C-alpha cells in the first residue's frame, strides 16, 4: 500500500522505514532536504513538493501529516485540499488538541474528504518494537488504512485500535500523555521498568 508522509523527522523517518520493511511504499515530503534524501536512499520515495507527492500516489490517496500541532496542521491541510479527490484520506498523527481535531474533522469531511486522527506513541523504540496508535475517525476510513496500522503496530492484532469518531484518538492520547508524564516522575528504577513494558505494547 502507498502512503504519503509529511514530516520526516526522527519519528516520521522511523515510521517510513518500518512501513518499507513491511512491504509498503512511502512517498515523503519534508522541508529538510537531507531528510528527503535519506528517505529516497532507504528505498522509499522522497519529493520536494506536495504537488509531486500527491501525483505519485495512485488510486485513493492516504496522506499522514506528522508536523507540530496547531497552525502547521491547518496550513498543511489547506495546501493539500486543492490537490485531492473526494474520498482521499488525511491523517493527523501528531499531538493535536482533540478539540482542534474535532473541528478539522468536521471541516474536512464536509468537503468530501476523510479525516483520521492517530495518537501515536512509540518514540525511539517504534522502528523496532512498533507503535501504539489510538485512532479516531470513520469505521470505513480506519478499515481502509488497516494494512498501514497493522504494519506500524507491534502486531496485527495489538497496539492499535479505533477508539471512536473524529477527535477520539487525540483525546485518548492526551489521557495517555498525562499518565505517561506521571510515571516519568517515578524513581529511575520504576521508569526503566515502564520503558520495557511500553516497548512491548
ROTI-499509 format. One record per residue (C-alpha): residue in one letter; y, x, z. Coordinates in steps of 0.5 Angstrom, whole numbers, plus 2048, in hexadecimal, padded with zeros to 3 digits. Each point is the difference from the previous one (the first is absolute). Layout:
ROTI-499509
AYXZ...
END
This chain:
ROTI-499509
X800800800X8078027FFX806800805X8078027FFX802804806X808801802X801806805X7FB806800X802803807X7FA802805X7FD7F9801X8017FE7F9X7FE8067FDX7F9800804X7FF7F87FEX8018027F9X7FA806801X7FC7FB804X8007FB7FAX7FF8057FBX7FA802803X7FE7F9801X8007FF7F8X8077FD7FFX8068037FDX807800803X8068007FCX805803804X808801801X804804805X8078037FFX7FD806803X7FD8047F9X7FC804804X7FC7FA803X7FF7FD7F9X7FE8077FDX7FB800806X7FD7F97FEX7FF8027F9X7FD806802X7FB7FD804X7FD7FB7FAX8057FA801X8067FF7FCX807802802X8067FD7FDX807801800X8037F9800X7FE7F9802X8007FD7F9X7FB8057FEX7FC7FF806X8007F87FEX7FE8027F9X7FA804802X7FD7FA804X7FB7FC7FCX7FF7F8801X8027FD806X804805804X800802807X805805803X800803807X807801803X800806805X807801802X804800806X8017F9803X8077FC7FFX8048017FAX7FC8047FCX7FA7FB800X8057FB7FDX8038057FBX7F98027FDX7FE7F8800X8077FF7FCX7FE8057FBX7F97FE7FFX8017F97FFX8038007F9X7FA8047FDX7FB7FC803X7FC7FA7FDX7FF7FA804X7FA801805X801807801X7FF802807X805804804X7FD803807X804803805X7FC805804X806803804X8027FE807X8057FA7FEX8027FB806X7FC7FA7FFX8067FB7FFX8028047FAX7F98007FDX8007F8801X8078007FCX7FD8047FBX7FA7FD7FFX8047F97FFX8058037FBX7FA8047FCX7FB7FA800X8067FB7FEX8018057F9X7F97FF7FFX7FD807802X7FB801806X802804807X7FC803804X802804807X7FB805803X801803806X7FD8077FFX7FD804806X7FD8077FFX804806800X7FE8077FEX7F97FD801X8007FB7FBX7FE8047FAX7F9802803X7FF7FA805X8037FA7FDX8067FC801X8007FA805X8047FA7FCX8037FA803X8017FB7FAX8057FA7FEX8007FC7FAX7FC7FB7FCX7F9800800X8008017F9X8048067FFX7FC803806X7FA7FF7FDX8028037F9X802806804X7F9800804X7FE8077FCX806803802X8007FE807X7F8802801X8018077FDX806801805X7FD7FE806X7FA803804X7FB7FC7FDX8007FA7FBX7FF7FB806X804803805X807803802X8047FB7FCX8017F87FFX8047FA7FEX8047FE807X8047FA7FDX8057FF7FBX8068047FEX803804806X7FA7FF804X7FE8087FEX806803802X8007FB807X7F9803802X8028077FEX8077FF805X7FB7FE805X7FB8067FFX806805800X8027FD807X7F9801802X8008077FDX806803803X7FE7FD807X7FA8047FFX8048067FEX803800807X7F9802803X7FD806802X7FE8057FBX7F97FF801X8017F97FFX8048017FAX7FA8047FDX7FB7FB801X8057FB7FDX8008047FAX7F98017FFX7FF7F8801X8067FF7FBX7FD8047FAX7F97FC800X8047F9800
END
